[in-house]
Amino acid sequence: MLMSRTIDLSTNGAFVRTNRPLPPGATVTLAFNRGVNRNPLMLEAEVVRSGTADGGRQRGIAVRFRDMSDLDESLLSELIDRTRS
């Protein structure tokens, strides 16, 4: 398990700040907290870019979500909407 913080989130993917970057092509499972008394939203993703803190960039990984069901997409959209309001 790798503890990290999601910095940018969309229905297609995310940028995740982490101290342990993973190589492009790696498969990861991300767990998003949906609130009290709710199961986390678990999404499979592929690392598409891994960066270090060089040049003022944040250290972390950019991921693209894979094989999302219609329910996953709906729950993710709800989560994004909630965090923006």
VENGI-V558762 format. One record per residue. N is the residue number from 1. RES is the residue in one letter. PHI is phi in whole degrees, 0 to 359 (none if undefined). OMEGA is omega as a letter, one per 40 degrees, with the letter a starting at -180 (NA if undefined). BURIAL is 1 if it has 16 or more other C-alpha atoms within 10 Angstrom, else 0. Layout:
n:N res:RES phi:PHI omega:OMEGA burial:BURIAL
n:N res:RES phi:PHI omega:OMEGA burial:BURIAL
This chain:
n:1 res:M phi:none omega:a burial:0
n:2 res:L phi:241 omega:i burial:0
n:3 res:M phi:277 omega:a burial:0
n:4 res:S phi:206 omega:i burial:0
n:5 res:R phi:228 omega:i burial:0
n:6 res:T phi:281 omega:a burial:0
n:7 res:I phi:261 omega:a burial:0
n:8 res:D phi:226 omega:a burial:0
n:9 res:L phi:226 omega:i burial:1
n:10 res:S phi:223 omega:i burial:0
n:11 res:T phi:286 omega:i burial:1
n:12 res:N phi:262 omega:a burial:0
n:13 res:G phi:180 omega:a burial:1
n:14 res:A phi:202 omega:i burial:1
n:15 res:F phi:250 omega:a burial:1
n:16 res:V phi:241 omega:i burial:1
n:17 res:R phi:281 omega:a burial:1
n:18 res:T phi:208 omega:i burial:1
n:19 res:N phi:274 omega:a burial:0
n:20 res:R phi:233 omega:a burial:0
n:21 res:P phi:301 omega:i burial:1
n:22 res:L phi:250 omega:a burial:1
n:23 res:P phi:287 omega:i burial:0
n:24 res:P phi:306 omega:a burial:0
n:25 res:G phi:97 omega:i burial:0
n:26 res:A phi:293 omega:i burial:0
n:27 res:T phi:261 omega:i burial:1
n:28 res:V phi:228 omega:i burial:1
n:29 res:T phi:246 omega:i burial:0
n:30 res:L phi:257 omega:i burial:1
n:31 res:A phi:245 omega:i burial:0
n:32 res:F phi:252 omega:i burial:0
n:33 res:N phi:290 omega:a burial:0
n:34 res:R phi:254 omega:i burial:0
n:35 res:G phi:115 omega:a burial:0
n:36 res:V phi:297 omega:i burial:0
n:37 res:N phi:63 omega:i burial:0
n:38 res:R phi:232 omega:i burial:0
n:39 res:N phi:291 omega:i burial:0
n:40 res:P phi:293 omega:i burial:0
n:41 res:L phi:275 omega:a burial:0
n:42 res:M phi:255 omega:a burial:0
n:43 res:L phi:232 omega:i burial:1
n:44 res:E phi:274 omega:a burial:0
n:45 res:A phi:215 omega:i burial:1
n:46 res:E phi:247 omega:i burial:1
n:47 res:V phi:289 omega:i burial:1
n:48 res:V phi:252 omega:i burial:1
n:49 res:R phi:204 omega:i burial:1
n:50 res:S phi:230 omega:a burial:1
n:51 res:G phi:232 omega:i burial:1
n:52 res:T phi:254 omega:a burial:1
n:53 res:A phi:279 omega:i burial:0
n:54 res:D phi:295 omega:i burial:0
n:55 res:G phi:64 omega:i burial:0
n:56 res:G phi:79 omega:i burial:0
n:57 res:R phi:278 omega:i burial:0
n:58 res:Q phi:283 omega:i burial:1
n:59 res:R phi:283 omega:i burial:1
n:60 res:G phi:166 omega:a burial:1
n:61 res:I phi:230 omega:i burial:1
n:62 res:A phi:258 omega:a burial:1
n:63 res:V phi:234 omega:i burial:1
n:64 res:R phi:243 omega:i burial:1
n:65 res:F phi:292 omega:a burial:1
n:66 res:R phi:233 omega:i burial:0
n:67 res:D phi:50 omega:i burial:0
n:68 res:M phi:277 omega:i burial:1
n:69 res:S phi:281 omega:i burial:0
n:70 res:D phi:300 omega:i burial:0
n:71 res:L phi:295 omega:i burial:0
n:72 res:D phi:303 omega:a burial:0
n:73 res:E phi:299 omega:i burial:0
n:74 res:S phi:295 omega:i burial:0
n:75 res:L phi:295 omega:i burial:0
n:76 res:L phi:294 omega:i burial:1
n:77 res:S phi:300 omega:i burial:0
n:78 res:E phi:300 omega:i burial:0
n:79 res:L phi:298 omega:i burial:1
n:80 res:I phi:297 omega:i burial:0
n:81 res:D phi:300 omega:i burial:0
n:82 res:R phi:297 omega:a burial:0
n:83 res:T phi:285 omega:i burial:0
n:84 res:R phi:272 omega:a burial:0
n:85 res:S phi:259 omega:NA burial:0
